[in-house]
Amino acid sequence: MAKASGSFTIMDYNDGITLLGSIEANHPRTVLYDTATQTYNPSWATTALSLTPKLTKAGSATDLVATLVSGAWKRRISGGSWTDVVTGTNGETIAASTKILTVNQDKMTGSIWQVEYKFVAVYHDPILNIDLTYEMVISFNRVANGTSFVVARAFAPSGNQFKNSLPASLPIKAELLRGTTADTTSLTYVWEKTTNGSTWTVVSGQTTNTLTVTPAMVDSFAMFRCKITDTDASSDTHSQTFISEGITILDVSDPYQVVVHSSAGNFFVNGTGSTVLTAKVYQNEAEIDAAGTTLTYSWTATDKDGTNITTIGGITFPKSGKTLTVTHDMVSVKASFFCEVN
């Protein structure tokens, strides 16, 4: 599959820009409630929940949250209606610049088993001169039972996104809880990965409660889960295996942009002249592979009617190489040249 492609005749940098957003949480999305002790794990009242919105534009590494026209938080309880989060009330505080939402109350109490938070970002694109709205949602659920209740849980404490191979790695932590207490005795851990949500394969070499995920392990999207087996012979769940929920990790690396430059403009006059087309590749607003040795380049061409050209001027298409020399005899009224980069 091509990483990017570009042409000399048409290049639009701005129309249809892509915004990429997510909400990072410092706690797992499953909160355990022990009905016997009436305690929560984790308890947001003890260690506040912190929700950090992230928003970037494809083609840039800049976080846009601090420059938004507006950024508002909303809350929804157990499938009800969305209500505005007002900073300083209901145990919720919103940081003015970063828009980080801090929640220092346990929200899933009584008959409330689920709570969702939504961040609505309004970004003004200075090139198009329009406001773009982007919404992102994160949900939390409560699971309750007595102290005999056993569940496996996983979460990503340092976020769930790579961008341009950074950070170098992201950890996913797994734990086995009995009631609301973590069990760390005589357990084995097997991590699995899926890229389609259905077929799981074992991640080799990862046998602890923390999985280290690197950018090389994620191609746009991957989900990881942990199978925890109790090997304690004295335990009432000896030899039983518990499977955590899947944790999604994204690679939102800035896409390649291909710009075709001409050494002599885009017109031939009086049947003379030539030009050299060069495919320049940009990522995160910086040119990469300037020497043309890392990526591969494949040129194709169409005539004035949009019909593919197979051979012209002694050149057979597709033609490889970072540059393409076009002479006047290769163009009859109009021709378009395209470069696909892999």
Secondary structure, 3 states (H helix, E strand, C coil): CCCEEEECCCCCCCCCCCEEEEEEECCCCEEEEECCCCEEECCCCCCCEEEEEEEEECCCCCCCHHHCCEEEEEEEECCCCCEECCCCECCEEECCCCCCEEECCCCCCCCCCEEEEEEEEEEEECCCCEEEEEEEEEEEEEEEECCCCEEEEEECCCCCEEECCECCCEEEEEEEEECCEEECCCEEEEEEEECCCCCCEECCCCCCCEEEECHHHCCCEEEEEEEEEECCCCCCCCCCEEECCCEEEEECCCCCEEEEEECCCCCCECCECEEEEEEEEEECCEEECCCCCCCCEEEEEECCCCCEECEECCEECCEECCEEEEEHHHCCCCCEEEEEEC
